Amino acid sequence: MIRSRSFRAALSPLLLTAAVAAQEVPHAFVGATLVPIDGPPITNGTLLVRGGRIEAIGAREGVAVPDGATVIDATGKTIVPGLVDSHSHIGAVAGADGSGPIQPEVRALDSIDPRDPGIQKAQAGGITTANVMPGSGHLLSGQTIYLKLRDGRTVDDLTIKNADGSLAWGIKMANGTNPQREPPFAGTRGKAAALVRAQFLRAREHQRKVADAKGDPEKMPERSLGLEALVEVLERKRVVHHHTHRQDDILTVLRLREEFGFRCVLHHVSEGALVANEIAAAGVPCSVIVIDSPGGKLEARNLSLETGAVLDRAGVLVGLHTDDGITDSRLFLRSAALAVRAGMDRTKALEALTIANARMLDLQDRIGTLTVGKDADFVVLSGDPLSVHTQVLQTWVEGAKVFDLADPKDRLMAMGGYGASNGQAMSMCCFAAQGGQ
């Protein structure tokens, strides 16, 4: 019998307890080809995980398997780090509304449905970490949220905490045609940039007032959730994830970044190849979408499969993303394969699914490579990661198995069929109102 997502969620406290207990028992995956990303592939290797972390990795004869360990024969399989999606819309996420074009106080966290089947489908695609963002129908549509795709009952079970205990998130911004609407939204590109500039000036003034108060509550400015979020951007504690397509829009983002000093990742960059040198000179990473049948908006008419390769050769840090549901999370490996077919270096394409995206989310010390001490996030594949014939067999997050193709309920999510999207259709109900992604 195929169990629903809600049934699985109802059991999640028991599942989480069992998962924690299981993590204390060492698991050794032996005989696989290991692709650590931060080093050459290891044939006939052993990956040893315990307590949610990677304990050892190396050639089979070089890794001692402790007594009592659960040994999994992975001969003929390939193991790669868990995939990191730097731009996703799973979880039925929705951010800002039509009341204004700039709403930094809005949190994606408050609109995530942890029972959304899109989360399980992402697990089926080997995705273990995702930057879940509101849409791009606003100049600033709110705070993104970085999620670990654990099996959880609430969104809090999926969130990632920084070293200081704060939630890991960024700010979603956009320019071009998506946020162009009737007032109070901007109707032109020039007005859009002016509104953003004015908002950052307000945030800078708020930052100054807080500094001048020196902790004296009588002198502190009035609380502003939106300005406080932007102050974190100005202080470079948070990254701006910026939707942008046309080459002139890309350069506008770079000008704003230079003026206000914030950290930024450029997303989509359909015409990024036309200004690759300028992006490289600015030292700004790019999260690229790979679509083999583009359409939908005029400003993306120059989208090319070669964008990743051109940007990489120019010296830009390149990641790939799904923009799910624009492209399907279950086919994320395919994005890298298409990028390689268009000229991107194979190693760099695999990095673009893993460590490059981890760096864009400030999570490179925890995820993105099969490195001792990092989170035990990994994917067991049936073959070469870039082969069209390869299947995701298992996905593990922090040492707990969250997807298994051999499990009928998981296989349904991977392959589709009756009931696979139950509960997901409504997540796209407000797509038109949100603007294109």
Secondary structure, 3 states (H helix, E strand, C coil): CCCCHHHHHHCHHHHHHHHHHHHHCCEEEEEEEECCCCCCCEEEEEEEEECCEEEEEEEHHHCCCCCCCEEEECCCCEEEECEEEEEECCCCCCCCCCCCCECCCCEHHHHCCCCCHHHHHHHHCCEEEEEECCCCCCCEEEECEEEECCCCCCHHHCECECCCCCECCCEEEECCCCCCCCCCCCCCHHHHHHHHHHHHHHHHHHHHHHHHHCCCCCCCCCCCHHHHHHHHHHCCCCCEEEEECCHHHHHHHHHHHHHHCCCEEEEECCCHHHHHHHHHHHCCCEEEECCCCCCCCHHHCCCCCCHHHHHHHHCCCEEEECCCCCCCHHHHHHHHHHHHHCCCCHHHHHHHCCHHHHHHCCCCCCCCCCCCCCECCEEEECCCCCCCCCCEEEEEECCEEEEECCCHHHHHHHHCCCCCCCCCHHHHCCHHHHCCC
